[in-house]
Amino acid sequence: MLFSRRILRSPSADIRGVLRSVALTFLAAWLALVTESAAAHPISVAYASVSIADDGVTIRLSVNLFELDLLLSLDRDGDALIDQHELDLSAERVVEYLSRHVAVTADGRARTLKSDVMHIAQGADGKQLLETTLLFSGAPAAAYSIRCDPLTDLGSDHRTLAKISRNGRTEQFVFQQGVAYLSAQQAFSAAFVQFLQLGVMHIFTGYDHILFLLGLLLATERLLDAVKIITAFTLAHSITLALAALDLVVLNAKLVEAGIALSIVYIAAENLLQKKSGRRWMVSFAFGLVHGFGFANVLREMDLQRSSLLASLLSFNIGVELGQLVIVILILPVLAMVRRTRAFPIAMNCASVLILLQGLWWFYERALT
């Protein structure tokens, strides 16, 4: 059954149809413009390994150095890179900044922060990272409150994924603005909800994934074809998300991100040249495998124990699927409405060209720079 059937149109109906088609084109243009300089997954993620022991709390922190430079102007020679000398010159300002965003309270009393040596590392995606160890020494305590929300000055969507160890027990936690870890209250259900929310936000801010889905659905005429496409994409990226997060299959992060960009280029080109969706579920499955590795990069950096990783993997994947479902529910009715208009072919071609150009730009950024 087609999304829509031909209906008799009045001149006013055609005008409304043109306006709807133009709206679709501008939607695609907006998506391309707002993501022109965005990374693959603009949600900013820092990582922390927190150890609670009798002599205090130790936090090994890893944050995006480029974003920290936006706040503290660490790059003194203007070459868009920060070297160790530049970092050392700004060490006091970095520690002062971190002291405002990382704090430990033990039995109601605030602990004093002491910073260990800071050094520059490179993440799996090739980006510079600041790595440092923060010490909060003191006598043993029964209850701890830990806050860790660096870079939230740049936006409340910033998260710090943490592995927290105490008395031989390891758990995961997602720090964000206004959310602190309370040792006496943390439960499995709380961590499950946190990673579910992280999955939802990851897909909502993963503009490349959204453009890929939009490109897939643009040329889809039947509801059954749309169901096949979404199901195939979901199964594929769930498989590789699990394989990559469990370290069973590991691919270079830069290669994966370039592959995601290439998938957008391919599907947009197919819209322009072929315009058939009968077997598009196969394409969706093939490229969904690549997108799954992109989803997994967030979890793999946490280096969680296998039992903790399985729980976070499950909740994160559910969050990704929920976010994807919301996006599809929003896209399909709009496409069905616009498809009724005579201007739809032109609008689809314009949208596909914009998606193609954005995919090419991302591929250039990720593979050639």
C-alpha positions in Angstrom: 0.0 0.0 0.0 1.4 3.3 -1.0 2.0 6.1 1.5 -0.5 8.1 -0.4 -2.9 7.9 -3.4 -3.4 10.4 -6.1 -6.1 12.9 -5.3 -7.9 15.6 -7.2 -6.1 18.9 -6.6 -7.3 22.4 -6.7 -4.9 25.3 -7.5 -4.7 26.1 -3.8 -3.8 22.5 -3.1 -1.0 22.7 -5.6 0.3 25.9 -3.9 0.2 24.2 -0.5 2.0 21.3 -2.1 4.8 23.5 -3.4 5.2 25.1 0.0 5.5 21.8 1.6 8.1 20.7 -0.9 10.0 23.9 -0.3 9.8 23.3 3.4 11.3 19.8 2.9 14.2 21.3 0.9 14.9 24.0 3.5 14.8 21.3 6.2 17.6 19.4 4.5 19.5 22.6 3.9 19.2 23.5 7.6 20.5 20.1 8.6 23.5 20.5 6.2 24.3 24.0 7.4 24.1 23.3 11.1 26.3 20.3 10.7 28.9 21.7 8.3 31.6 22.0 10.9 30.2 19.4 13.3 32.0 16.2 14.2 30.5 12.8 13.7 28.7 12.9 17.1 28.7 16.4 18.5 27.7 15.2 21.9 30.9 15.9 23.9 32.1 13.1 26.0 34.9 13.1 28.6 36.0 10.0 30.5 36.9 9.4 34.1 38.2 6.5 36.1 37.3 7.0 39.8 38.8 5.0 42.6 37.5 5.3 46.1 39.9 4.0 48.7 40.7 4.4 52.4 43.2 7.1 51.8 40.9 9.2 49.5 39.5 9.5 46.0 41.5 9.4 42.8 40.0 10.6 39.5 41.9 9.9 36.3 40.3 12.3 33.8 40.5 12.6 30.0 38.9 15.6 28.3 38.9 17.0 24.7 41.8 19.4 24.6 40.4 21.5 21.7 37.3 22.2 23.7 39.3 23.1 26.8 41.3 25.5 24.6 38.1 27.2 23.6 37.5 28.0 27.3 41.1 28.7 28.5 43.0 29.8 25.3 45.8 27.3 25.7 47.1 27.6 22.2 49.6 30.4 22.4 51.2 30.3 19.0 47.9 30.0 17.0 48.8 26.8 15.2 45.5 25.1 16.3 47.5 22.6 18.2 48.5 22.5 21.9 51.9 21.1 22.8 53.2 20.0 26.2 55.0 23.3 26.7 51.9 25.4 26.1 50.0 23.1 28.5 52.6 23.4 31.2 52.5 27.2 30.9 48.7 27.1 31.6 48.8 24.4 34.2 47.6 26.6 37.0 44.6 27.9 35.0 43.7 24.4 34.0 43.8 23.2 37.6 41.8 26.2 38.8 39.2 25.4 36.1 39.0 21.7 37.0 38.6 22.6 40.7 35.4 24.4 39.8 34.0 21.4 37.9 35.3 18.4 39.8 34.6 18.1 43.5 34.5 15.4 46.2 32.6 15.6 49.5 33.1 12.9 52.1 30.7 12.5 54.9 29.5 16.1 54.2 33.0 17.6 54.2 34.6 18.9 51.0 38.0 17.4 50.1 40.8 19.5 48.7 41.9 18.8 45.1 45.5 18.1 44.3 46.5 17.7 40.6 49.1 15.3 39.4 51.1 15.7 36.2 49.1 16.7 33.1 50.0 15.3 29.7 48.6 15.3 26.2 47.3 12.1 24.6 45.6 11.2 21.3 42.1 9.6 21.2 41.0 6.8 19.0 39.6 9.4 16.6 42.9 11.3 16.4 41.8 14.2 18.6 44.0 15.7 21.3 43.1 14.8 24.8 44.2 16.3 28.2 44.9 13.5 30.7 45.5 14.2 34.3 45.0 12.6 37.7 43.1 14.5 40.4 43.7 13.5 44.1 41.3 14.1 47.0 43.1 12.7 50.0 41.6 12.2 53.4 40.5 9.7 56.0 38.1 6.9 55.2 34.4 7.9 54.9 31.1 6.1 54.7 29.4 8.3 52.1 30.8 10.2 49.1 29.4 12.8 46.8 31.4 13.3 43.6 30.7 15.9 40.9 32.6 15.8 37.6 31.2 18.0 34.8 34.1 19.6 32.9 33.3 21.5 29.6 29.6 22.0 30.5 30.4 25.7 30.0 30.2 24.9 26.3 26.7 23.3 26.6 24.7 21.2 29.0 24.8 18.3 26.6 28.4 17.5 27.7 28.8 14.2 29.5 31.6 12.5 31.5 31.4 8.7 31.3 32.9 7.2 34.4 34.0 3.9 35.8 33.8 4.0 39.6 35.6 1.4 41.7 35.2 0.9 45.5 35.9 -2.1 47.7 36.5 -4.4 44.7 33.2 -3.4 43.1 33.0 -1.5 39.8 30.1 0.4 38.5 29.4 2.9 35.7 28.1 6.4 36.0 27.3 9.3 33.6 28.2 12.7 35.1 26.4 15.7 33.6 25.6 19.2 34.7 23.7 19.2 38.0 24.1 15.4 38.5 26.5 14.0 41.1 27.4 10.5 42.1 26.1 9.6 45.6 27.8 6.4 46.8 25.1 5.5 49.3 22.3 5.8 46.7 23.6 4.5 43.4 21.7 1.6 42.1 21.6 -0.5 38.9 18.4 1.1 37.8 19.9 4.6 38.0 22.9 3.6 35.8 20.5 1.9 33.3 18.4 5.1 32.9 21.6 7.2 32.5 22.9 5.1 29.7 19.5 5.0 28.1 19.4 8.8 28.1 22.9 8.8 26.7 21.8 6.6 23.8 18.9 8.8 23.0 21.0 12.0 23.0 23.7 10.3 21.0 21.3 9.6 18.1 19.6 13.0 18.4 22.9 14.8 18.1 24.4 12.3 15.6 23.5 14.4 12.6 25.3 12.0 10.2 23.0 9.2 11.4 19.9 11.4 11.0 21.0 12.4 7.4 21.6 8.8 6.6 18.1 7.8 7.7 16.5 10.8 5.9 18.3 9.8 2.7 17.1 6.2 3.1 13.5 7.2 3.5 13.3 9.9 0.8 12.9 7.4 -2.0 10.7 5.0 0.0 7.2 4.9 -1.3 5.6 2.0 0.6 5.2 1.7 4.4 6.4 -1.9 4.2 9.7 -0.8 2.5 10.2 1.7 5.3 9.7 -1.0 7.9 12.2 -3.2 6.2 14.8 -0.4 6.0 14.5 0.6 9.6 14.5 -3.0 10.8 17.6 -3.8 8.8 19.4 -0.7 10.0 18.5 -1.5 13.6 19.6 -5.1 13.5 22.8 -4.3 11.7 24.0 -1.5 14.0 22.9 -3.5 17.1 25.2 -6.4 16.0 28.3 -4.3 15.4 27.6 -2.1 18.4 27.8 -5.2 20.6 30.8 -6.7 18.8 32.8 -3.5 19.0 31.8 -2.6 22.6 32.8 -6.1 23.8 36.1 -5.7 21.9 35.4 -8.8 19.7 35.8 -6.7 16.6 37.7 -3.4 16.7 38.1 -1.0 13.7 40.0 2.2 13.5 37.7 5.0 14.7 38.8 7.4 11.9 38.1 4.7 9.3 34.6 4.1 10.8 33.7 7.8 10.7 34.8 8.1 7.1 32.7 5.0 6.3 29.7 6.6 7.8 30.2 9.7 5.7 30.6 7.5 2.6 27.3 5.8 3.4 25.6 9.2 3.3 27.2 9.9 -0.1 26.1 6.6 -1.5 22.5 6.7 -0.4 22.1 10.3 -1.7 23.7 9.4 -5.0 21.3 6.4 -5.3 18.3 8.7 -4.7 19.4 10.8 -7.6 20.3 8.0 -10.0 18.1 5.0 -9.2 15.0 6.2 -7.3 14.0 2.6 -6.4 13.6 1.4 -2.8 12.7 -2.3 -3.3 16.0 -3.7 -2.1 17.1 -0.7 -0.1 16.8 -2.7 3.1 20.0 -4.6 2.0 21.9 -1.3 1.6 20.5 -0.2 5.0 21.8 -3.4 6.6 25.2 -3.1 5.0 25.8 0.4 6.1 24.1 -0.1 9.4 27.0 -2.4 10.3 29.3 0.6 9.8 27.2 2.9 11.9 27.2 0.4 14.7 30.9 0.7 15.1 30.4 4.5 15.4 27.9 4.1 18.2 30.3 1.7 20.0 33.1 4.2 20.2 31.4 6.0 23.1 31.3 2.9 25.3 34.6 1.3 24.4 36.6 4.2 25.8 35.2 3.5 29.3 37.2 0.2 29.6 34.4 -1.2 31.8 34.4 -4.7 33.1 32.5 -7.2 31.0 29.5 -7.4 33.4 29.2 -3.7 33.6 29.6 -3.2 29.9 26.9 -5.7 29.0 24.4 -3.7 31.2 25.4 -0.3 29.8 25.5 -1.7 26.3 21.9 -2.9 26.6 20.5 0.3 28.0 22.6 2.5 25.6 21.3 0.5 22.6 17.7 0.8 23.8 18.2 4.5 24.0 19.6 4.7 20.5 16.6 2.7 19.2 14.1 4.9 21.1 15.7 8.0 19.7 15.8 6.5 16.2 12.1 5.6 16.5 11.2 9.2 17.4 13.1 10.5 14.4 11.4 8.1 12.0 8.0 8.8 13.4 8.6 12.5 12.8 10.1 12.0 9.3 7.6 9.5 7.7 4.4 11.6 8.1 6.1 14.7 6.6 7.4 12.6 3.7 4.0 11.1 3.1 2.4 14.6 3.1 4.9 16.1 0.7 4.8 13.0 -1.5 1.2 14.0 -2.5 2.5 17.1 -4.2 3.6 17.4 -7.8 6.8 19.2 -6.7 8.0 16.2 -4.6 10.5 14.9 -7.2 12.2 18.3 -7.4 12.2 18.6 -3.6 13.6 15.1 -3.3 16.4 15.8 -5.7 17.3 19.1 -4.0 17.3 17.4 -0.6 19.4 14.5 -2.0 22.0 16.9 -3.5 22.3 18.7 -0.2 22.7 15.4 1.7 25.3 14.3 -0.9 27.3 17.5 -0.5 27.3 17.2 3.3 28.4 13.6 3.1 31.2 14.5 0.8 32.4 17.3 3.1 32.3 14.9 6.1 34.3 12.3 4.1 36.9 14.9 3.2 37.2 16.0 6.9 37.4 12.4 8.2 39.5 10.7 5.5 41.6 13.3 3.9 42.5 15.7 6.7 
